[in-house]
């Protein structure tokens, strides 16, 4: 395939499509990615995030041969989220109808792009994302540590974002409508690895409909990952906790009060003390001796009432966000 495959301008179903390609040190993969972008894509926005290799020079050569390819270079590394935000801003400024994201490492199959953007064109969703976990292939193809780390972050993101029907939150294969992007304060989106998680929290507050799209996992094609989950999970866990509190305040207190707030407050004030006291009494019973029955009952009361309150709050949250679930459509 040659560069001419994406040279001809042709709208997809009467909508302008831009593909944002965040790239950092992708000299081995970036050319393969760009020459396989479908020809109906109107613009390919490559964001060189201050690469230290030849990524920038390779894209510059392609840009000269193909007027669809646009290179934007960061003078300072902003992270993958920062690169995507730059592409989103360009898409808004240039009135692009749909902005899709495909990484510069070749892990996303360009042939699956229609399944990513079609739900937006059919008005079934405002934001779509690929999900590599739908099929059994994911467990076989995705490196174990990444699969387990992804699963842990997915559970935390479900709670933080309110999109209980969504999974594989770290997937970067996405598409979004311009009118939804225009509702968001893009400068306040987290710029590093947790960007997709933070982005979904912000989408939930504005009541955006999100749809998971099954995609095939692609690994061992020459990509390199610098992600270390033992460092990322604690960092993102704290980020997601803060974003969870922000979403509850924005959505259920400021914009429209909901009684689930009471259940979350009760749960957070009784469950942790009950858990800590219970563990303390358990260890004391083992290493010291008998404990007072009233103390044990008090710990159990705090633990169970707190846990039930949290479950009720989550259930209320799931019910409140049912209308944003487009996976059943």
Secondary structure, 3 states (H helix, E strand, C coil): CCHHHHCCCCCECCECEEEEEEECCCCCCHHHHHHCCCCCCCEEEEEECCCCCCHHHHHHHHHHHCCCEEEEECCCCCHHHHHHHHHHHHHHHCCCCEEEECCCCCCCCHHHHHHHHHHHHCCCCCEEEEECCCCCHHHHHCCHHHHHHHHHHHHHHHHHHCCCCCCCCCCCCEEEEHHHHCCCCHHHCCCCCCHHHHHHHHHHHCCCCEEEEECCCCCCCCCCCCCCHHHHHHHHHHHHHHHHHHHHHHHHHHCCCCCHHHHHHHHHHHHHHHHHHHHHHHHHHHHCCCCCHHHHHHHHHHHHHHHHHHHHHHHHHHHHCHHHECCCC
